[in-house]
């Protein structure tokens, strides 16, 4: 379930649905990611953002579970902080977020 979208930059999103030990992307997750992408960095409360230094990636998990776990920890993959620095992630043309996130997580 979607957590409260308070300040759009700090809330969690729905996790992928598990089906026969495979993770599938739900339409609601895609919608949630689009909403999180539009989070306004100037309107967020920095104290409530997740610090990327506190996020861990378990490389032993299958990639779908790893992605879901990462998003569950970071809550908004487009808006987080590193120490006292706020980070807003935006992409140009090319790969979509899921492909780029998978590349980062698989690279470890």
C-alpha positions as CSV (number, residue, x, y, z in Angstrom):
1,X,0.0,0.0,0.0
2,X,1.1,3.5,-0.6
3,X,2.2,5.2,2.6
4,X,1.1,8.8,3.2
5,X,2.4,10.9,0.3
6,X,3.3,13.6,2.8
7,X,5.7,16.0,1.0
8,X,5.8,13.6,-1.9
9,X,9.5,13.0,-1.3
10,X,9.5,10.8,1.8
11,X,6.8,8.2,1.3
12,X,7.0,4.6,0.4
13,X,5.5,3.0,-2.6
14,X,3.8,-0.3,-3.3
15,X,6.1,-3.2,-3.6
16,X,5.9,-5.4,-6.6
17,X,3.5,-8.3,-6.4
18,X,5.1,-11.7,-6.0
19,X,3.7,-14.4,-8.3
20,X,5.2,-17.9,-8.3
21,X,8.5,-16.7,-7.0
22,X,8.8,-14.1,-9.7
23,X,8.4,-10.4,-9.2
24,X,6.2,-8.6,-11.6
25,X,5.7,-4.9,-12.0
26,X,2.2,-3.7,-11.2
27,X,0.5,-0.7,-12.9
28,X,0.1,0.9,-9.4
29,X,3.9,0.7,-8.9
30,X,4.5,2.5,-12.2
31,X,1.9,5.2,-11.2
32,X,3.6,5.5,-7.8
33,X,7.0,6.0,-9.4
34,X,5.6,8.7,-11.6
35,X,4.2,10.5,-8.6
36,X,7.5,10.2,-6.7
37,X,9.4,11.5,-9.7
38,X,7.4,14.7,-9.5
39,X,8.3,15.3,-5.9
40,X,9.4,18.9,-5.3
41,X,12.8,19.1,-3.6
42,X,12.1,22.6,-2.3
43,X,8.9,21.4,-0.6
44,X,10.3,18.3,1.2
45,X,11.3,18.1,4.8
46,X,15.0,17.1,4.7
47,X,14.7,15.5,8.2
48,X,12.3,12.9,6.7
49,X,14.3,11.9,3.7
50,X,16.2,8.7,3.7
51,X,20.0,9.0,3.8
52,X,21.4,6.8,1.0
53,X,24.3,5.9,3.2
54,X,21.9,3.9,5.4
55,X,20.5,1.8,2.5
56,X,22.0,-1.7,2.0
57,X,21.8,-3.9,-1.1
58,X,21.7,-7.6,-0.5
59,X,23.5,-9.0,-3.6
60,X,22.3,-12.5,-2.8
61,X,18.7,-11.6,-3.5
62,X,17.3,-12.1,-7.0
63,X,17.3,-8.8,-9.0
64,X,13.5,-8.3,-8.7
65,X,13.6,-8.7,-5.0
66,X,16.7,-6.6,-4.7
67,X,15.0,-3.7,-6.6
68,X,11.9,-4.0,-4.5
69,X,13.9,-4.0,-1.3
70,X,16.0,-1.0,-2.4
71,X,12.8,1.0,-3.2
72,X,11.3,-0.1,0.1
73,X,14.3,1.2,2.0
74,X,14.9,4.5,0.1
75,X,11.1,5.2,-0.1
76,X,11.6,7.6,-3.0
77,X,14.3,6.7,-5.5
78,X,14.1,10.2,-7.0
79,X,14.5,12.2,-3.9
80,X,16.8,11.3,-0.9
81,X,19.8,12.7,0.9
82,X,23.4,11.9,1.3
83,X,24.6,13.2,4.7
84,X,23.2,16.8,4.6
85,X,23.0,17.1,0.8
86,X,19.5,16.7,-0.8
87,X,19.6,14.7,-4.0
88,X,16.9,14.9,-6.8
89,X,17.4,12.3,-9.5
90,X,16.3,13.2,-13.0
91,X,17.0,11.3,-16.2
92,X,17.2,12.4,-19.9
93,X,16.2,10.3,-22.8
94,X,17.2,6.7,-23.1
95,X,16.7,4.0,-20.5
96,X,13.7,4.3,-18.2
97,X,14.2,4.4,-14.4
98,X,13.7,0.7,-13.9
99,X,16.4,-0.2,-16.3
100,X,18.8,2.4,-14.8
101,X,18.0,1.3,-11.2
102,X,18.6,-2.4,-12.2
103,X,22.0,-1.4,-13.7
104,X,23.0,0.3,-10.5
105,X,21.8,-2.4,-8.2
106,X,23.3,-5.2,-10.3
107,X,26.6,-3.4,-10.3
108,X,26.6,-3.4,-6.5
